[in-house]
């Protein structure tokens, strides 16, 4: 049972790592295309859009502003992921740790997950 939990744990880590890489690549691509290197970040761009909507006050502007604010919240989450992802283990390090722990299991050594989930790409 412990072996199965360990395998599930590392499978989830690998999936999260892949998603983090995908998020970083998408954000970088979107920034290069949409922001055209003139604005430092997407939240700054959204602030400009909100200000523009407030100035013009065209029909439906309040709904659009609310949508921009929701996008800003999502951006904050993505930025947090991007900041954390650079300090976490690489995919190869995760695989090496899984292999080492499987070897420890075969050799009968007691296995525990990292204390406080240190090194986990999820936390």
C-alpha positions in Angstrom: 0.0 0.0 0.0 2.8 2.4 0.9 4.5 1.6 -2.4 1.3 2.5 -4.3 1.0 5.8 -2.4 4.6 6.6 -3.2 4.0 6.0 -6.9 0.8 8.0 -6.9 2.6 10.9 -5.1 5.4 11.0 -7.7 2.9 10.6 -10.6 1.1 13.7 -9.3 4.4 15.5 -9.0 5.3 14.7 -12.6 1.9 15.8 -13.8 2.1 19.1 -11.9 5.6 19.7 -13.2 4.3 19.2 -16.8 1.5 21.7 -16.1 3.8 24.2 -14.6 6.1 24.1 -17.7 3.1 24.5 -20.0 1.8 27.5 -18.0 5.2 29.2 -18.1 5.5 28.6 -21.9 2.0 29.9 -22.5 2.5 33.0 -20.4 5.8 33.7 -22.2 4.2 33.3 -25.6 1.2 35.4 -24.7 3.4 38.1 -23.3 5.5 38.3 -26.4 2.5 38.4 -28.7 0.0 40.5 -26.8 2.2 42.8 -24.8 4.8 43.4 -27.5 7.5 44.0 -24.8 6.1 47.5 -24.2 4.3 46.7 -21.0 6.0 44.9 -18.1 3.2 42.5 -17.3 -0.3 41.3 -18.1 -1.7 42.9 -15.0 -0.4 46.3 -16.1 -2.0 45.7 -19.5 -5.3 44.8 -17.7 -5.1 48.0 -15.6 -4.8 50.0 -18.8 -7.8 48.2 -20.3 -9.8 48.9 -17.1 -8.9 52.6 -17.2 -9.8 52.8 -20.9 -13.2 51.2 -20.2 -13.8 53.7 -17.4 -12.8 56.6 -19.6 -15.0 55.6 -22.6 -18.0 54.2 -20.6 -19.3 52.4 -23.7 -22.4 50.1 -23.3 -21.5 47.0 -21.2 -18.2 48.5 -19.8 -19.0 47.4 -16.2 -19.3 43.8 -17.3 -16.0 44.0 -19.2 -14.3 45.7 -16.3 -15.5 42.8 -14.0 -14.1 40.3 -16.5 -10.7 42.1 -16.5 -10.6 42.1 -12.7 -11.3 38.3 -12.8 -8.4 37.9 -15.3 -6.1 39.9 -12.9 -7.0 37.4 -10.1 -6.1 34.5 -12.4 -2.9 36.2 -13.4 -1.9 36.5 -9.7 -2.3 32.7 -9.4 -0.3 32.1 -12.5 2.5 34.5 -11.4 2.6 32.6 -8.1 3.1 29.3 -10.0 5.8 30.8 -12.2 7.7 32.2 -9.2 7.5 28.8 -7.3 8.3 26.7 -10.3 11.8 28.0 -10.7 12.8 26.9 -7.2 11.4 23.4 -7.4 12.9 20.1 -8.5 13.4 19.3 -12.1 11.6 16.4 -13.8 14.9 14.4 -13.7 15.3 15.0 -10.0 11.8 13.8 -9.3 12.5 10.6 -11.4 15.8 10.0 -9.6 14.1 10.4 -6.2 11.4 8.0 -7.2 13.9 5.4 -8.4 15.9 5.8 -5.1 12.8 5.3 -3.0 11.7 2.3 -5.0 15.2 0.8 -4.4 14.8 1.6 -0.7 11.5 -0.2 -0.7 13.0 -3.3 -2.4 15.8 -3.3 0.2 13.3 -3.1 3.0 14.2 0.3 4.3 11.5 2.5 6.0 10.3 5.2 3.6 8.5 8.4 4.4 7.6 11.3 2.3 9.6 14.5 2.6 9.0 16.3 5.9 6.4 19.0 5.4 6.3 17.9 1.7 9.6 19.8 1.1 10.5 19.6 -2.5 7.0 18.9 -3.6 6.1 20.7 -6.8 2.5 21.0 -5.6 3.1 22.8 -2.3 
